[in-house]
Amino acid sequence: MERPAPEKRLAGDPVHTSWSIEETPDGIFCGLWQATPGKWKVAYSEWEYVLIHEGHSILTDAQGRETHLKAGDRFVIRPGFEGTWEVIETTLKDYVIKV
């Protein structure tokens, strides 16, 4: 279990849990990730594909555009994305990351 760094935390006390399924030498990581309610700053330098299994999160970009993510939603986060991740209801997602 982890928490966002204190300087990134904007609301609540979110706890993250990850279960790695596979990591490859060429920089692909996949697994499951769960987070409890809270809000924190994010900055991506990698590609990430997500599939939401349960919960409700809001990904907000630097221009203030919100993307609500709920069970069944799929989404790609591109390198260079900056904004916030807010967990409204505990969220469980599959992730595939390419660094």
Order of alpha helices (4+ residues) and beta strands (2+ residues): beta-beta-beta-beta-beta-beta-beta-beta
